[in-house]
Amino acid sequence: MVSPSASTLARVLEERPPKRVAFHLQPKIGDTVNLTPVARWMKSAWPGVRLVGVSKGPALEVARACPWFDEVWDRGSGAFGLGALALRLRRFHPDLVVASYAHNGTLRAVRLAGAGPVVGVANSLDDKRFDACVLYERGTIETPGTLARLFAAFGVESGDWRPCLEIAHGPRRPSQVAVNVGASHPAKQWPLERFAEVSGRLLDRGLKVLWVGPLGPGSPVPARVEHRDTGILESAAVFAESALLLTNDSGPMHLAAAMGTPVVGLFGPTRIEHYRPWGEGHCLIQSECPWACGVDLDACRRDCFLAITVDEVEDAVLQVLA
């Protein structure tokens, strides 16, 4: 649902299209990847608009690889970071602020700067921090889907959902399989030894297996498997050069999809319908979680992941490669 105030703001934006927009992104890699099309919608709807992306942490690199942003700011953390953000916003003086989530500190900085109007995703339609908002609801790619309803009220076309990143890479290698064993939470990680077993089987079939990204302490790389401790954008380049990515539900999964690489994605407590990667050609595997812990990941005992077998994953990889 969209707040009734959106219709009033839509008339204002039609009469005076914004010239400067600050877009506050969610500070996670996958969320930022999937929010890049929202930046495209604004650039298309309001020609000549200067669009600034605001994020923090690893997601900053992803935002900076999106060609639709004229500039990307580091939101920072704590009182000092938010004070600096308020000062930058005051100097930029945006005609519109878009918030992809209702973060108290970020919205406080916006108000301190006197910026606005402020629109975005809220937990209730009477959220006073927004001039117009859309109620958070889970969707196919949830945050862009929620914002699409709000932008539709403003008359903004949101038909093109392709993530857009400009990252240099080499040609695709049909026999190379990239593997990401990490995730943002232990409950979202398929057992490392099973990744190792699948990797060994693929090597025996004559494929090149490349583990990408940090493994963490005490996580040995299996014999014969090449490992590259790459950063975010370097990982995205490797995914673009690979025939597919085998991965947990994670930021790298969305990076690979953005680079046009098919994904074999393993889902435990998080739901495919909420967090699936953009595009077609993926093979997504999920076993039911008896603990119903899709929100409270700390409650998951990983029975869901233990039910996903090595045979099942190997078959999925071979099916996508076929």
C-alpha positions as CSV (number, residue, x, y, z in Angstrom):
1,M,0.0,0.0,0.0
2,V,1.1,3.6,-0.8
3,S,0.3,6.5,1.5
4,P,-2.4,8.9,0.4
5,S,0.1,11.8,0.5
6,A,1.8,10.2,-2.6
7,S,-0.9,11.6,-4.9
8,T,-0.3,15.2,-3.7
9,L,3.5,14.8,-4.0
10,A,3.0,13.3,-7.5
11,R,1.5,16.6,-8.7
12,V,4.3,18.6,-7.2
13,L,6.9,16.4,-9.0
14,E,5.0,16.6,-12.3
15,E,5.1,20.4,-12.1
16,R,8.7,20.7,-10.8
17,P,10.7,17.5,-11.6
18,P,13.6,17.1,-9.2
19,K,17.0,18.3,-10.2
20,R,18.9,16.8,-7.3
21,V,18.1,13.5,-5.6
22,A,19.8,11.7,-2.7
23,F,19.1,8.0,-2.8
24,H,19.8,6.2,0.5
25,L,20.6,2.6,-0.3
26,Q,20.6,-0.4,2.0
27,P,24.2,-1.1,3.2
28,K,24.3,-4.7,2.0
29,I,25.9,-5.9,-1.3
30,G,22.9,-7.8,-2.6
31,D,20.4,-5.1,-1.7
32,T,22.5,-2.5,-3.4
33,V,22.9,-4.6,-6.6
34,N,19.1,-5.0,-6.8
35,L,18.5,-1.3,-6.1
36,T,20.6,-0.2,-9.1
37,P,17.6,-0.4,-11.5
38,V,15.7,2.1,-9.2
39,A,18.5,4.6,-10.0
40,R,17.9,3.9,-13.7
41,W,14.2,4.6,-13.3
42,M,14.9,8.1,-11.8
43,K,17.4,9.0,-14.5
44,S,14.9,8.0,-17.2
45,A,12.0,9.8,-15.6
46,W,13.8,13.0,-14.8
47,P,16.3,13.8,-17.5
48,G,19.2,15.9,-16.2
49,V,18.7,15.0,-12.6
50,R,21.9,14.8,-10.5
51,L,21.6,11.5,-8.5
52,V,23.7,10.9,-5.4
53,G,23.8,7.4,-3.9
54,V,24.4,7.1,-0.1
55,S,25.6,3.9,1.5
56,K,28.4,2.5,3.6
57,G,30.7,-0.5,4.0
58,P,31.2,-3.0,1.2
59,A,28.1,-1.8,-0.6
60,L,29.9,1.4,-1.4
61,E,32.0,-0.3,-4.0
62,V,28.9,-1.8,-5.7
63,A,27.2,1.6,-5.8
64,R,30.3,3.2,-7.3
65,A,30.2,0.6,-10.1
66,C,26.6,1.7,-11.1
67,P,26.7,4.2,-14.0
68,W,23.4,5.8,-13.0
69,F,24.9,7.5,-10.0
70,D,26.6,10.8,-10.6
71,E,28.3,10.6,-7.1
72,V,28.3,8.1,-4.2
73,W,28.7,9.2,-0.6
74,D,29.8,7.2,2.4
75,R,27.1,7.5,5.0
76,G,29.5,6.7,7.8
77,S,28.6,5.5,11.3
78,G,27.8,6.9,14.7
79,A,27.1,10.5,15.6
80,F,30.1,11.9,13.7
81,G,29.2,10.1,10.5
82,L,25.6,11.2,10.6
83,G,26.6,14.8,11.4
84,A,28.9,14.8,8.3
85,L,26.0,13.3,6.2
86,A,23.7,16.1,7.4
87,L,26.2,18.7,6.4
88,R,26.7,17.2,2.9
89,L,23.0,17.0,2.4
90,R,22.6,20.7,3.5
91,R,25.2,21.7,0.9
92,F,23.7,19.5,-1.8
93,H,20.2,20.6,-1.0
94,P,18.3,17.8,-2.8
95,D,14.9,18.4,-4.2
96,L,14.0,14.8,-3.3
97,V,15.3,12.2,-0.8
98,V,14.6,8.5,-1.5
99,A,15.1,6.1,1.4
100,S,15.1,2.4,0.6
101,Y,14.6,1.6,4.3
102,A,13.5,3.5,7.4
103,H,16.9,3.9,9.2
104,N,16.5,6.2,12.1
105,G,19.9,7.8,12.0
106,T,19.8,8.4,8.2
107,L,16.4,10.0,8.4
108,R,17.5,12.1,11.3
109,A,20.4,13.4,9.3
110,V,18.0,14.2,6.4
111,R,15.8,16.2,8.8
112,L,18.7,18.0,10.3
113,A,19.8,19.1,6.8
114,G,16.3,20.4,6.1
115,A,16.3,18.2,2.9
116,G,13.2,16.9,1.3
117,P,10.6,16.0,0.5
118,V,11.4,12.5,1.9
119,V,9.9,9.4,0.3
120,G,10.6,5.7,0.8
121,V,9.9,2.4,2.4
122,A,8.2,2.5,5.8
123,N,6.9,0.1,8.4
124,S,3.6,1.9,8.6
125,L,1.7,4.3,6.3
126,D,1.5,7.0,9.0
127,D,5.3,7.2,9.5
128,K,5.8,10.9,10.1
129,R,9.4,10.7,9.0
130,F,8.2,10.5,5.4
131,D,6.3,13.0,3.2
132,A,5.1,10.0,1.2
133,C,5.8,6.3,1.7
134,V,5.0,2.8,0.7
135,L,4.4,0.0,3.2
136,Y,7.1,-2.6,3.3
137,E,5.9,-5.9,1.8
138,R,7.9,-9.0,0.8
139,G,8.1,-9.4,-2.9
140,T,10.0,-11.2,-5.7
141,I,13.1,-8.9,-5.3
142,E,11.6,-7.2,-2.3
143,T,13.0,-3.7,-1.9
144,P,12.9,-2.7,-5.6
145,G,9.4,-4.3,-5.8
146,T,8.2,-2.1,-2.9
147,L,9.7,1.0,-4.3
148,A,8.2,0.3,-7.7
149,R,4.7,0.7,-6.2
150,L,5.7,4.1,-4.8
151,F,7.3,5.3,-8.0
152,A,4.3,4.2,-10.0
153,A,2.2,6.7,-7.9
154,F,4.7,9.4,-9.1
155,G,4.2,8.3,-12.7
156,V,7.7,6.8,-13.0
157,E,8.0,3.8,-15.3
158,S,9.7,0.9,-13.5
159,G,9.6,-1.8,-16.2
160,D,13.4,-2.4,-16.5
161,W,14.6,-4.4,-13.5
162,R,18.0,-5.3,-14.8
163,P,20.8,-4.6,-12.3
164,C,23.4,-2.4,-13.9
165,L,27.1,-2.5,-12.9
166,E,30.1,-1.5,-15.1
167,I,33.0,-3.8,-14.1
168,A,35.8,-4.7,-16.4
169,H,36.3,-8.5,-17.0
170,G,37.7,-11.0,-19.5
171,P,35.9,-13.4,-21.7
172,R,33.6,-16.1,-20.3
173,R,35.2,-19.5,-19.8
174,P,32.7,-22.4,-20.5
175,S,34.6,-24.9,-18.3
176,Q,35.1,-22.6,-15.2
177,V,32.9,-22.9,-12.2
178,A,33.1,-20.2,-9.5
179,V,32.3,-21.1,-5.9
180,N,31.3,-18.8,-3.1
181,V,31.2,-20.6,0.3
182,G,30.5,-17.5,2.4
183,A,27.3,-15.7,3.6
184,S,26.4,-12.9,5.9
185,H,25.2,-15.3,8.6
186,P,26.4,-18.9,9.6
187,A,22.8,-20.1,9.3
188,K,22.9,-19.3,5.5
189,Q,26.0,-21.4,4.9
190,W,25.9,-24.9,3.4
191,P,28.6,-27.0,5.1
192,L,32.1,-26.3,3.9
193,E,33.0,-30.0,3.5
194,R,30.1,-30.4,1.1
195,F,31.3,-27.6,-1.0
196,A,34.7,-29.3,-1.0
197,E,33.1,-32.7,-2.1
198,V,31.1,-31.1,-4.9
199,S,34.2,-29.3,-6.1
200,G,36.2,-32.5,-6.2
201,R,33.6,-34.2,-8.3
202,L,33.5,-31.3,-10.7
203,L,37.3,-31.4,-11.0
204,D,37.1,-35.1,-11.8
205,R,34.8,-34.2,-14.7
206,G,37.5,-31.9,-16.2
207,L,36.1,-28.6,-15.0
208,K,38.1,-25.8,-13.5
209,V,36.8,-24.9,-10.0
210,L,37.7,-21.6,-8.6
211,W,36.8,-20.6,-5.0
212,V,36.3,-16.8,-4.8
213,G,36.4,-14.4,-1.9
214,P,37.5,-14.7,1.8
215,L,37.1,-18.1,3.4
216,G,37.7,-17.0,7.0
217,P,40.1,-18.5,9.6
218,G,40.4,-22.2,9.8
219,S,38.8,-22.9,6.4
220,P,41.3,-24.8,4.3
221,V,41.0,-24.9,0.5
222,P,40.5,-28.4,-0.8
223,A,43.3,-30.0,-2.8
224,R,43.3,-29.2,-6.5
225,V,41.0,-26.2,-6.0
226,E,42.2,-22.8,-6.9
227,H,41.4,-20.0,-4.5
228,R,41.4,-16.2,-5.0
229,D,40.9,-14.0,-2.0
230,T,39.3,-11.3,-4.1
231,G,37.5,-8.1,-3.2
232,I,33.9,-7.4,-4.2
233,L,34.5,-6.0,-7.7
234,E,37.2,-8.5,-8.4
235,S,34.8,-11.3,-7.5
236,A,32.2,-9.9,-9.8
237,A,34.7,-9.9,-12.6
238,V,35.5,-13.6,-11.9
239,F,31.8,-14.4,-11.9
240,A,31.4,-12.7,-15.3
241,E,34.3,-14.9,-16.7
242,S,32.7,-18.1,-15.3
243,A,30.1,-20.5,-16.7
244,L,28.2,-20.4,-13.4
245,L,28.5,-19.6,-9.7
246,L,27.7,-22.1,-7.0
247,T,26.8,-20.2,-3.9
248,N,24.9,-19.7,-0.7
249,D,22.2,-17.0,-0.6
250,S,24.5,-14.1,-0.4
251,G,25.7,-10.8,-1.9
252,P,27.9,-12.6,-4.4
253,M,24.9,-14.5,-5.7
254,H,23.3,-11.2,-6.7
255,L,26.6,-9.9,-8.1
256,A,26.8,-12.9,-10.4
257,A,23.3,-12.4,-11.6
258,A,24.0,-8.8,-12.3
259,M,27.0,-9.9,-14.4
260,G,24.7,-12.2,-16.4
261,T,26.2,-15.4,-14.9
262,P,23.8,-18.3,-14.1
263,V,23.6,-19.2,-10.4
264,V,23.2,-22.5,-8.5
265,G,21.9,-21.0,-5.3
266,L,21.6,-22.8,-2.0
267,F,18.9,-21.5,0.4
268,G,18.4,-22.6,4.0
269,P,16.2,-20.5,6.3
270,T,15.8,-17.6,3.9
271,R,13.1,-17.9,1.3
272,I,13.7,-18.1,-2.5
273,E,10.7,-16.0,-3.3
274,H,12.0,-13.2,-1.1
275,Y,15.7,-13.2,-2.0
276,R,16.1,-14.9,-5.4
277,P,18.6,-13.4,-7.8
278,W,17.5,-11.3,-10.8
279,G,17.0,-13.0,-14.2
280,E,16.5,-16.4,-15.6
281,G,18.5,-19.6,-16.0
282,H,19.3,-20.0,-12.3
283,C,18.8,-23.2,-10.4
284,L,17.8,-22.5,-6.8
285,I,17.6,-25.2,-4.2
286,Q,15.8,-25.1,-0.9
287,S,14.8,-27.5,1.8
288,E,12.1,-26.6,4.3
289,C,13.4,-25.2,7.6
290,P,11.6,-26.9,10.5
291,W,12.5,-24.1,12.8
292,A,10.6,-21.5,10.7
293,C,13.5,-19.1,11.3
294,G,13.6,-17.1,8.1
295,V,13.6,-13.9,10.2
296,D,15.4,-15.0,13.3
297,L,18.5,-16.7,11.7
298,D,20.1,-17.2,15.1
299,A,17.3,-19.8,15.8
300,C,18.2,-21.9,12.8
301,R,19.9,-25.3,13.6
302,R,20.8,-25.7,9.9
303,D,18.7,-28.9,9.4
304,C,17.4,-27.2,6.2
305,F,20.9,-27.1,4.8
306,L,21.9,-30.5,6.0
307,A,18.9,-31.8,3.9
308,I,20.5,-30.5,0.7
309,T,22.7,-33.3,-0.6
310,V,26.0,-33.3,-2.5
311,D,24.4,-35.4,-5.3
312,E,21.5,-32.8,-5.6
313,V,23.9,-29.9,-5.9
314,E,26.2,-31.7,-8.4
315,D,23.2,-32.5,-10.6
316,A,22.1,-28.9,-10.5
317,V,25.5,-27.7,-11.6
318,L,25.7,-30.1,-14.5
319,Q,22.1,-29.2,-15.5
320,V,22.9,-25.5,-15.7
321,L,26.2,-26.3,-17.6
322,A,24.4,-28.6,-20.1
